Amino acid sequence: MSAFRKWRFAILIGSGLVAAGVLVYFSNAHVGTEKTQGAIGKRDVYRDGQVNSSDVATPGAAPVAMAAILQSSDFKSLANNEAFQALLNDESFKSLRKDDLFAQLLSDVSFREMVKNDAFANLLKSDLFQRALAAMKQQDLKKKTAAQDVYFKALEQDANYQQLRADKTFQDLMSNQVFLRMARDSSFRGLLASAHFNQLMKEEAFSHLVSQASFRQELLNRSAAELHAEMINR
């Protein structure tokens, strides 16, 4: 019996040691796996959050939207456009570039469509129409002044005005408060009457570009020299 007891204690002690060893082994393996996975996970998250230097806009660089415009065929087609060059050097245009109302008008579909209209272009050359626009009262632009009424009555004999007065786009423009306010500006009226502005507005490339806010911002905020440089470099 004593021998059996000795062997029983030895077996129990040995089994306990084996079990403890197994437990320690699997515990270490589990911790090691978690640490390994955690390290990999952190590296993945950090890599996703990294920003490449090529993606960061440097000071003075064009925004993404404008960068796409500068690469477009529409912009490239303006490089040798004489009407566009004339516009950039036009004194009336230069005086209007910082006017927010002018920027709003360029974004207005009725204005862009009307400027393309030959009858409207011819009407703008009319001294009577120019005077009618200049007579607009800023206090109440929806009501015609007495002088303005006289001018428009006289314009009823003008073939271009007769053609336009029933045109919905013309009516929309003549009720546009931004246009009526701008019409009191001699620089604006001078620009509208210029041949290069009318020609340029008929160019599909320019019309498409000027309908985009990014291009309007660059057109009105950058110098002619800067835009020339962009066109040459593109």
C-alpha positions in Angstrom: 0.0 0.0 0.0 2.8 2.4 0.8 4.4 1.8 -2.6 1.0 2.5 -4.4 0.5 5.6 -2.4 4.0 6.8 -3.4 3.3 6.2 -7.1 -0.2 7.8 -6.8 1.3 11.0 -5.4 3.9 11.1 -8.0 1.4 10.6 -10.8 -0.9 13.4 -9.4 2.1 15.8 -9.0 3.2 15.0 -12.6 -0.3 15.5 -14.0 -0.6 18.8 -12.2 2.7 20.0 -13.6 1.7 19.0 -17.1 -1.7 20.7 -16.8 0.0 23.9 -15.5 2.4 23.9 -18.4 -0.4 23.5 -20.9 -2.3 26.4 -19.3 0.7 28.7 -19.4 1.4 27.8 -23.0 -2.1 28.6 -24.3 -2.3 31.7 -22.2 0.9 33.1 -23.7 -0.2 32.1 -27.2 -3.5 33.9 -26.7 -1.8 37.1 -25.4 0.7 37.0 -28.2 -2.0 36.7 -30.8 -3.9 39.7 -29.4 -0.7 41.8 -29.3 0.1 40.8 -32.9 -3.4 41.6 -34.2 -3.5 44.9 -32.3 -0.2 46.0 -33.8 -1.3 45.1 -37.3 -4.7 46.8 -36.8 -2.9 50.0 -35.6 -0.7 50.0 -38.6 -3.6 49.6 -41.0 -5.5 52.5 -39.4 -2.5 54.8 -39.5 -1.8 53.9 -43.1 -5.4 54.8 -44.1 -5.1 58.1 -42.3 -1.9 59.1 -43.9 -2.0 62.0 -46.4 0.3 62.0 -49.3 2.2 65.2 -50.0 0.9 65.2 -53.5 -2.7 65.4 -52.2 -2.0 68.5 -50.1 -2.7 71.8 -51.9 0.3 74.1 -51.7 -0.2 77.8 -51.2 -1.3 79.4 -54.5 -2.3 76.1 -56.1 -5.6 75.8 -57.8 -8.4 73.8 -56.0 -9.3 70.4 -57.3 -12.3 71.7 -59.3 -10.3 74.5 -61.0 -7.4 72.1 -61.7 -9.8 70.0 -63.7 -11.0 73.0 -65.6 -7.5 74.1 -66.4 -6.9 70.7 -67.9 -10.2 70.8 -70.0 -10.3 71.3 -73.7 -12.6 74.3 -73.2 -10.0 76.2 -71.3 -7.2 75.2 -73.7 -9.3 76.5 -76.6 -9.3 80.0 -75.1 -5.5 80.2 -75.3 -5.6 81.7 -78.8 -9.0 83.3 -78.6 -8.6 87.0 -79.5 -12.0 87.9 -78.0 -10.9 86.4 -74.7 -7.6 88.2 -74.8 -9.5 91.4 -75.5 -11.9 90.8 -72.6 -9.1 90.4 -70.2 -7.6 93.7 -71.3 -10.9 95.6 -71.5 -11.0 98.5 -69.0 -14.7 98.1 -68.4 -14.2 94.4 -67.6 -11.3 95.3 -65.2 -13.5 97.7 -63.3 -16.3 95.1 -63.0 -14.2 92.1 -61.9 -14.6 92.8 -58.1 -18.3 93.5 -58.4 -20.3 90.7 -56.8 -23.4 91.7 -58.9 -21.4 91.1 -62.1 -20.4 87.7 -60.8 -24.0 86.9 -60.1 -25.0 87.9 -63.6 -22.4 85.7 -65.2 -24.0 82.8 -63.4 -27.5 83.7 -64.6 -28.8 81.6 -67.5 -31.1 84.3 -68.8 -28.3 86.8 -69.0 -25.9 84.4 -70.8 -28.6 83.3 -73.2 -29.6 86.9 -73.9 -26.1 88.1 -74.6 -25.8 85.5 -77.3 -28.9 86.9 -79.0 -28.1 89.0 -82.1 -31.2 91.2 -81.6 -30.2 91.9 -78.0 -26.6 92.7 -79.1 -28.0 95.1 -81.7 -30.4 96.6 -79.2 -27.5 97.3 -76.8 -26.0 99.5 -79.4 -29.1 101.7 -79.4 -28.6 105.0 -77.7 -32.3 104.9 -76.6 -31.9 101.5 -74.9 -28.7 102.6 -73.2 -30.4 105.7 -71.8 -33.4 103.6 -70.7 -31.1 101.3 -68.8 -29.2 104.3 -67.3 -32.5 105.8 -66.1 -33.2 102.9 -63.8 -34.0 104.1 -60.3 -32.3 102.0 -57.6 -35.0 102.8 -55.1 -37.7 100.9 -57.0 -36.4 99.1 -60.0 -39.8 97.4 -60.7 -41.3 100.7 -61.7 -40.3 102.7 -64.7 -39.3 106.3 -64.3 -41.0 108.9 -66.5 -37.7 109.3 -68.5 -37.3 105.6 -68.8 -40.9 105.2 -70.0 -40.3 107.8 -72.7 -37.3 105.8 -73.9 -39.1 102.5 -74.0 -42.0 104.0 -75.9 -39.6 105.3 -78.5 -38.0 101.8 -78.6 -41.3 100.4 -79.7 -40.3 101.5 -83.2 -37.0 99.6 -83.0 -37.1 96.2 -84.9 -34.8 94.5 -82.4 -36.9 95.6 -79.4 -40.1 94.5 -81.2 -38.5 91.1 -81.7 -37.4 90.8 -78.1 -40.3 92.2 -76.1 -42.2 88.9 -76.4 -39.2 86.8 -75.7 -39.5 85.1 -72.3 -35.7 85.2 -71.7 -35.7 88.9 -72.4 -38.6 89.5 -70.1 -36.9 87.5 -67.3 -33.7 89.5 -67.8 -35.5 92.9 -67.7 -37.2 91.9 -64.4 -33.9 90.7 -62.9 -33.0 93.1 -60.2 -29.3 92.3 -60.4 -29.3 93.1 -64.1 -31.2 96.4 -63.6 -28.8 97.5 -60.9 -25.8 96.7 -63.1 -27.4 98.4 -66.0 -26.9 101.7 -64.2 -23.2 101.2 -64.3 -21.6 102.8 -67.4 -18.7 100.2 -67.4 -21.3 97.4 -67.5 -23.2 99.0 -70.4 -19.9 99.6 -72.2 -18.9 96.0 -71.8 -22.3 94.7 -73.0 -21.9 96.9 -76.1 -18.4 95.6 -76.9 -18.0 93.3 -79.9 -15.5 91.0 -78.2 -17.8 90.4 -75.2 -20.7 89.5 -77.4 -18.5 87.3 -79.6 -17.0 85.6 -76.6 -20.3 84.8 -75.0 -21.3 83.0 -78.2 -18.3 80.8 -77.9 -19.5 77.4 -76.6 -16.3 76.8 -74.7 -16.5 80.1 -72.8 -20.2 79.8 -72.2 -19.7 76.4 -70.7 -16.8 77.5 -68.5 -18.4 80.7 -67.2 -21.4 78.7 -66.0 -19.0 77.0 -63.5 -18.4 78.8 -60.2 -14.7 77.8 -60.0 -14.0 79.4 -63.4 -15.9 82.5 -62.6 -13.9 82.9 -59.4 -10.6 82.6 -61.2 -11.7 84.8 -64.0 -12.8 87.6 -61.7 -10.1 87.3 -59.1 -6.9 86.6 -61.0 -5.0 89.0 -63.2 -4.9 88.7 -67.0 -1.2 87.9 -66.7 -1.9 84.9 -64.4 -4.6 83.6 -66.7 -2.4 84.0 -69.7 0.3 82.0 -67.9 -2.1 79.2 -67.1 -3.3 79.0 -70.7 0.2 78.9 -72.0 1.4 76.3 -69.5 -1.6 74.1 -70.2 
